[in-house]
Amino acid sequence: MRYPSLTFRQWQALVRHFAKEARGLGGPVVVGVNRLGRPFTAHFHPARRLKPGQVARLVKRLGLTPEEFREWYAGRKR
């Protein structure tokens, strides 16, 4: 699956929706626990878009399948 690029707000919404716990959502570094109970760290500069490769890594760190991401992303675009 080819992932789209995400804005800072979309990135925050993705982490809020799928992470059990997340600290630092207002800043460029988020530390949290994914829904599988594993810790993750994600870095993102607020003034830039998250590139498709970075989105793929974030999806993997959050413990999502490509289908789950696709459903979430399609719901956000409406």
C-alpha positions as CSV (number, residue, x, y, z in Angstrom):
1,M,0.0,0.0,0.0
2,R,1.2,3.5,-0.8
3,Y,0.6,5.8,2.1
4,P,-0.3,9.5,1.7
5,S,1.7,12.3,3.3
6,L,0.1,13.7,6.5
7,T,0.0,17.2,8.1
8,F,0.9,17.8,11.7
9,R,-2.8,17.8,12.7
10,Q,-3.5,14.6,10.8
11,W,-0.5,13.0,12.5
12,Q,-1.8,14.1,16.0
13,A,-5.3,12.7,15.2
14,L,-3.8,9.4,14.1
15,V,-1.8,9.0,17.3
16,R,-4.8,10.1,19.5
17,H,-7.1,7.6,17.8
18,F,-4.9,4.5,17.9
19,A,-2.5,4.9,20.9
20,K,-3.5,3.8,24.3
21,E,-1.3,6.5,25.9
22,A,0.6,9.4,24.3
23,R,2.7,12.2,25.9
24,G,3.9,15.3,24.1
25,L,1.3,15.6,21.4
26,G,1.7,19.3,21.2
27,G,5.4,19.1,20.3
28,P,7.6,17.4,17.8
29,V,8.3,14.2,19.9
30,V,5.6,11.9,21.1
31,V,6.3,9.0,23.5
32,G,3.5,6.6,24.1
33,V,2.1,3.0,24.3
34,N,0.5,1.5,21.2
35,R,-2.7,-0.6,21.5
36,L,-0.6,-3.8,21.7
37,G,1.0,-2.4,24.9
38,R,4.4,-1.8,23.3
39,P,6.2,1.6,23.8
40,F,6.8,3.8,20.8
41,T,8.5,7.1,20.0
42,A,7.6,9.3,17.0
43,H,9.3,12.4,15.8
44,F,7.7,15.0,13.6
45,H,8.4,18.7,12.9
46,P,5.1,20.7,13.1
47,A,6.0,22.9,10.0
48,R,6.6,19.9,7.7
49,R,4.4,17.2,6.2
50,L,5.1,13.6,7.2
51,K,6.4,11.8,4.1
52,P,4.8,8.5,3.0
53,G,7.7,6.4,4.2
54,Q,7.5,8.0,7.6
55,V,3.7,7.4,7.7
56,A,4.4,3.7,7.0
57,R,6.8,3.5,10.0
58,L,4.4,5.3,12.2
59,V,1.6,2.9,11.2
60,K,3.8,0.0,12.1
61,R,4.8,1.5,15.4
62,L,1.2,2.0,16.3
63,G,0.5,-1.6,15.6
64,L,-2.0,-0.9,12.7
65,T,-2.7,-2.9,9.6
66,P,-2.7,-1.0,6.2
67,E,-6.5,-1.7,6.0
68,E,-7.1,0.0,9.4
69,F,-5.1,3.0,8.4
70,R,-7.0,3.2,5.1
71,E,-10.4,3.1,6.8
72,W,-9.3,5.8,9.3
73,Y,-7.9,8.0,6.6
74,A,-11.0,7.7,4.4
75,G,-13.1,8.6,7.3
76,R,-11.0,11.7,8.0
77,K,-11.3,13.0,4.4
78,R,-15.2,13.1,4.5
